[in-house]
Amino acid sequence: MPLTKSLVALVLFATVSAWSQTPCLSAGRPTPIALADMQTGEKPWAAVSGLAADKHIDGILYAVEDKFYPRTRILTLNARQTPAKITQRLSIKDSRGLLAQVKVGRKVHLVNKDNSVNLDAEGIAVAASGGFWVVSEGHGRWGKKKTSPNLLLKISAEGEITAVIQLPAALNADQRRFGFEGVAEQDGKVYVAFQRPWKVNGKKEPSPRIGIYDLTQKTWTFVYYPLDKSASSRGKVGVSDIAPAGNGRFYVLERSSHSDTEGNIRRIYAIDLHAVKAKGSVDKHLVCDVSADFQRVGMPLIDKLEGLAITPAGAVYLINDNDGDERRTQLMRLR
């Protein structure tokens, strides 16, 4: 029997007070969850950059692949069993030609000949109306030949793109790299986390934005998310994902760009966007210092944690992006 919306919100955000007093890890050293494809038995894991939890079935997760693959897919994961299973691979399609209408540079090809798509998908959320929201991180204005925008896409349960949403024209013209990185939907609005601050109107903004798209009004508003500072001069800090917790509240995964022990940041914060006005800066509250807890139990630090999902029962999952190289992709349950 599905949990009610109010009960889900209560269960999820109740973890804030528990996490503030106890370590992130519920029981000692967490073990990465092995994954296998139900159809082939293979372990075809690579370049996974976003994670979301099913709203009704605990332990069912959805992941999205980034630009390493020329055909972007949504993966369904069953984490209720060991090893966890990839139960479905859903290719995203542009059969209606909506993505093909987006203006890009000469060397950018978003749509393949078979209508499959070639996106840099960085975040995924389960849509209240069915299907998914996926965000694609563009190159911004990184050379005329490679220019591509950051995109918010509505995807049907069958994988078809049904809506393509871009930023307001003025901001769209000024966009940079390190843009859309995470997405969540709540109460008729879609929340999009930017990875790092942009330079807008000739001035670098102090913090990355969280864009709030009103599905009824079809308008954008923005607030700012303050980043932690890394103790290492080599690491840049950014937002990796955002997950809904109900009643205007969210969890944000924040990380630094290096894996050294010194100054390494892998943290989960709670924010309340009901408490901040447009163009304001959000207050954040630490609920989980992932790096500190991994060091406490003697686990090596994991590079590029990019996906965060919280199930209706409050289980917390993280996943890393291995960029398609020899490093392992690891799905982990913290609590």
C-alpha positions in Angstrom: 0.0 0.0 0.0 1.6 3.3 -1.0 2.5 5.8 1.7 0.6 9.1 1.7 2.4 12.3 0.6 2.3 13.7 4.2 3.6 10.5 5.7 6.4 10.3 3.1 7.4 13.9 3.9 7.4 13.1 7.7 9.5 10.0 7.3 12.1 11.7 5.0 12.7 14.9 6.9 12.6 13.2 10.3 16.0 11.8 9.3 17.5 15.3 9.7 17.3 15.3 13.5 18.6 11.7 13.6 21.5 12.4 11.3 22.5 15.6 13.2 23.2 13.5 16.3 24.5 10.2 14.8 26.9 9.2 12.1 25.6 8.8 8.5 26.3 5.1 8.4 23.6 3.1 10.1 25.7 0.0 10.7 29.5 0.0 10.5 31.2 -0.2 7.1 28.8 0.0 4.1 29.2 -2.5 1.3 28.8 -1.3 -2.3 25.7 -3.0 -3.8 26.7 -5.3 -6.7 24.6 -4.8 -9.8 23.8 -7.2 -12.7 21.6 -6.9 -15.7 18.6 -9.3 -15.4 18.7 -10.1 -19.1 22.4 -10.6 -19.7 23.9 -11.2 -16.3 26.6 -8.6 -17.1 27.7 -5.7 -15.0 27.2 -2.9 -17.5 27.7 0.0 -15.1 29.4 3.2 -16.3 29.0 7.0 -16.4 25.9 7.1 -14.2 25.4 10.7 -13.1 21.9 11.0 -11.5 19.7 9.0 -9.2 16.1 9.1 -8.0 13.8 6.9 -5.9 10.4 5.5 -6.9 7.7 7.4 -4.9 5.7 4.3 -4.1 7.9 1.2 -4.2 10.7 1.2 -1.7 14.1 0.1 -3.1 13.3 0.8 -6.8 15.6 3.5 -8.1 16.2 5.2 -11.4 19.5 6.3 -12.8 20.6 8.2 -15.9 23.7 8.0 -18.0 25.7 11.0 -19.1 27.5 12.0 -22.4 29.9 9.0 -22.3 27.2 7.1 -24.1 26.0 8.4 -27.5 22.5 7.2 -26.8 21.1 8.4 -23.4 19.2 5.8 -21.3 17.3 5.7 -18.1 18.1 2.6 -15.9 15.6 1.0 -13.5 17.4 -0.5 -10.5 16.0 -3.0 -8.0 17.9 -2.5 -4.8 15.6 -4.6 -2.7 17.7 -7.7 -3.6 21.3 -8.7 -3.4 22.9 -8.2 -5.8 20.7 -5.3 -7.0 19.5 -5.7 -10.5 19.2 -3.5 -13.5 15.7 -4.4 -14.6 15.1 -2.0 -17.5 17.1 0.2 -19.8 14.9 2.9 -21.4 16.3 4.8 -24.4 15.2 8.4 -24.5 13.7 9.3 -27.9 12.9 12.5 -29.7 10.2 11.1 -32.0 8.2 14.4 -31.9 11.2 16.5 -33.0 11.1 18.7 -29.9 14.8 18.4 -29.1 15.8 18.7 -32.7 14.4 22.3 -32.7 16.9 23.4 -30.0 19.6 25.7 -31.4 23.1 24.4 -30.9 26.6 24.8 -32.4 27.7 23.1 -35.6 29.6 20.3 -33.9 26.8 19.4 -31.4 24.4 16.6 -32.3 21.6 16.1 -29.8 19.5 13.7 -31.8 20.7 10.6 -33.6 19.3 9.3 -36.9 17.1 6.8 -35.1 15.6 9.6 -32.9 17.6 8.4 -29.9 19.3 11.3 -28.1 22.9 12.2 -27.2 22.7 14.3 -24.0 24.9 15.0 -21.1 22.2 13.9 -18.7 23.2 14.8 -15.1 20.0 14.5 -13.0 16.7 12.6 -13.0 13.5 12.9 -11.0 10.2 11.0 -11.0 7.5 13.2 -12.3 4.2 13.5 -10.4 2.2 13.2 -13.7 4.1 10.0 -14.7 7.4 9.5 -16.4 10.5 11.5 -15.5 12.3 14.8 -15.5 15.9 14.8 -16.8 18.3 17.7 -16.9 21.1 17.9 -19.5 24.2 20.0 -18.8 25.2 22.0 -21.9 28.5 23.4 -22.9 27.1 26.9 -22.5 29.0 29.4 -24.7 32.1 27.3 -24.8 33.1 28.2 -28.4 30.6 28.7 -31.2 31.0 25.3 -32.7 30.3 23.5 -29.4 27.6 25.9 -28.0 24.7 24.0 -26.4 22.2 25.0 -23.8 21.3 23.5 -20.4 17.9 21.7 -20.8 15.1 20.5 -18.6 13.3 17.6 -20.3 10.0 15.9 -19.6 10.2 12.2 -20.5 7.2 9.9 -20.7 7.2 6.5 -19.1 7.9 5.1 -22.6 11.0 7.3 -23.0 9.6 9.9 -25.4 10.5 13.6 -24.9 7.2 15.4 -24.4 8.6 18.9 -23.4 11.9 20.8 -23.7 12.3 23.7 -21.3 15.1 26.2 -21.5 16.2 29.0 -19.3 14.8 32.6 -19.7 16.3 34.3 -22.8 18.6 36.7 -20.9 20.1 34.0 -18.8 20.1 31.5 -21.6 22.4 33.9 -23.6 24.8 34.2 -20.7 25.0 30.6 -19.6 28.3 28.7 -18.9 29.5 25.2 -18.3 28.9 23.6 -14.9 25.2 24.2 -15.2 22.2 21.8 -14.6 23.4 19.0 -12.3 20.3 17.8 -10.4 16.5 17.9 -10.5 13.6 17.3 -8.2 9.8 17.9 -8.5 7.6 19.0 -5.6 4.1 20.6 -5.4 3.7 21.7 -9.0 7.3 23.0 -9.4 10.5 21.5 -10.8 13.7 22.4 -8.9 17.0 22.4 -10.9 20.4 22.6 -9.2 23.3 24.4 -10.9 26.7 22.8 -10.3 28.8 26.0 -9.8 28.3 29.8 -9.9 28.0 31.4 -13.3 29.3 34.7 -14.6 26.2 36.7 -15.5 26.1 40.2 -16.9 29.9 40.3 -16.7 30.0 39.5 -13.0 30.7 36.1 -11.3 27.8 35.2 -9.0 28.8 34.3 -5.4 26.9 31.0 -5.4 25.3 28.5 -7.8 21.6 28.9 -8.5 18.7 26.6 -7.8 16.2 27.3 -10.6 12.5 26.8 -9.8 10.2 26.2 -12.7 6.5 26.6 -12.1 4.6 24.1 -14.1 1.4 26.0 -14.2 2.7 29.5 -14.8 5.6 28.2 -17.0 8.0 30.7 -15.4 11.4 30.6 -13.7 12.5 32.0 -10.4 15.9 31.5 -8.8 17.6 31.3 -5.4 21.2 30.8 -4.5 22.8 27.9 -2.7 26.0 28.8 -0.7 28.9 26.3 -1.2 31.4 25.1 1.4 35.0 26.0 0.8 37.6 23.3 0.3 40.7 23.3 2.4 42.7 22.2 -0.6 43.7 24.7 -3.3 43.2 22.0 -5.9 39.6 21.2 -5.4 36.5 23.1 -6.6 33.3 22.6 -4.8 29.9 22.2 -6.5 26.4 20.7 -6.2 26.0 17.1 -7.4 22.3 16.4 -6.8 19.1 17.4 -5.1 16.4 15.1 -3.7 12.9 16.1 -2.4 11.9 15.7 1.2 8.4 17.2 1.1 6.8 20.5 2.2 9.4 22.6 0.4 12.3 20.8 1.8 15.2 19.1 0.0 18.5 17.3 0.5 21.5 18.6 -1.5 24.6 16.5 -2.2 27.7 18.8 -2.3 31.2 17.6 -3.2 34.7 18.8 -4.1 36.3 17.9 -7.4 39.3 16.0 -5.9 39.6 12.8 -4.0 42.5 13.6 -1.7 41.9 13.2 2.0 42.8 16.8 2.7 39.9 19.2 2.1 37.7 16.5 0.6 34.0 17.4 0.7 31.2 14.9 0.3 28.3 16.2 2.3 24.5 16.1 2.4 22.7 19.2 3.5 19.0 19.9 4.2 17.4 23.1 2.9 13.9 24.6 3.1 13.0 26.6 0.0 9.7 27.7 1.5 11.8 29.9 3.8 13.7 31.8 1.1 12.4 34.5 -1.3 13.3 34.8 -5.0 17.0 35.8 -5.5 17.7 35.1 -1.8 20.3 32.7 -0.4 19.2 29.5 1.2 20.1 28.4 4.7 21.6 24.9 4.8 21.9 22.4 7.7 24.4 19.6 7.6 22.9 16.1 8.0 25.6 13.9 6.8 29.4 14.3 6.3 30.0 11.4 4.0 33.8 11.9 3.8 34.2 12.0 7.6 32.2 8.9 8.1 34.0 6.9 5.5 37.3 7.8 7.0 36.0 6.9 10.5 35.3 3.3 9.4 38.4 3.0 7.3 36.8 3.2 3.8 38.6 4.9 0.9 37.1 8.1 -0.3 35.0 7.7 -3.4 35.5 10.2 -6.2 32.7 11.9 -8.1 29.6 11.1 -6.0 27.0 12.5 -8.3 23.6 10.8 -7.5 21.5 11.0 -4.3 18.2 9.2 -3.8 16.0 8.9 -0.7 13.2 6.3 -0.7 9.7 6.7 0.8 10.9 4.8 3.9 13.9 7.0 4.4 16.7 4.8 2.9 19.6 6.9 1.5 21.4 5.8 -1.6 24.5 7.4 -3.3 26.1 6.6 -6.7 29.3 7.7 -8.3 30.1 8.6 -11.9 33.2 6.7 -13.1 33.3 8.7 -16.4 33.4 5.4 -18.3 36.9 4.5 -17.2 38.4 1.6 -15.2 37.1 2.9 -11.8 34.2 1.0 -10.4 30.7 2.5 -10.4 29.4 2.0 -6.9 25.8 2.2 -5.6 25.7 2.4 -1.8 23.1 2.5 0.8 24.1 4.7 3.8 21.0 4.1 6.0 
